[in-house]
Amino acid sequence: MTPTTFNPGKGAGSTVGIAILGYGTVGSQVLRLMVENADEFAHRTG
């Protein structure tokens, strides 16, 4: 997964890092959902 730029307004932008603590059943599925829905996250956040 690569960093994505979050733009809350024109000209603004910053990289948001996300850490997954634990990669068991829950952590692996959270990561899977985030990767599968990356386009939706980008669309909703600008």
MARTI-185682 format. One record per residue (C-alpha): residue in three letters; x, y, z. Coordinates in steps of 0.05 Angstrom, whole numbers, padded with zeros to 5 digits, always signed. Example, Ala and Ser with C-alpha at 12.3 -4.5 7.8 and 13.67 -1.06 7.14 Angstrom:
<sites>
Ala+00246-00090+00156
Ser+00273-00021+00143
</sites>
This chain:
<sites>
Met+00000+00000+00000
Thr+00027+00068-00018
Pro+00016+00136+00016
Thr-00043+00176-00010
Thr-00051+00251-00008
Phe-00110+00280+00030
Asn-00134+00347+00004
Pro-00183+00381+00052
Gly-00181+00445+00011
Lys-00149+00477-00050
Gly-00074+00478-00047
Ala-00072+00438+00017
Gly-00047+00367+00021
Ser-00011+00320+00067
Thr+00005+00246+00069
Val-00032+00205+00120
Gly+00002+00143+00146
Ile-00038+00085+00175
Ala-00009+00030+00219
Ile-00040-00038+00228
Leu-00026-00067+00297
Gly-00029-00142+00292
Tyr-00040-00180+00228
Gly-00085-00235+00253
Thr-00157-00247+00232
Val-00182-00176+00245
Gly-00120-00137+00224
Ser-00113-00175+00158
Gln-00186-00164+00141
Val-00183-00090+00158
Leu-00123-00083+00112
Arg-00158-00123+00057
Leu-00219-00078+00061
Met-00176-00015+00060
Val-00139-00038-00002
Glu-00202-00061-00038
Asn-00237+00005-00023
Ala-00178+00052-00034
Asp-00213+00087-00093
Glu-00275+00100-00050
Phe-00233+00128+00006
Ala-00197+00174-00043
His-00264+00196-00073
Arg-00296+00212-00006
Thr-00235+00250+00021
Gly-00220+00289-00042
</sites>
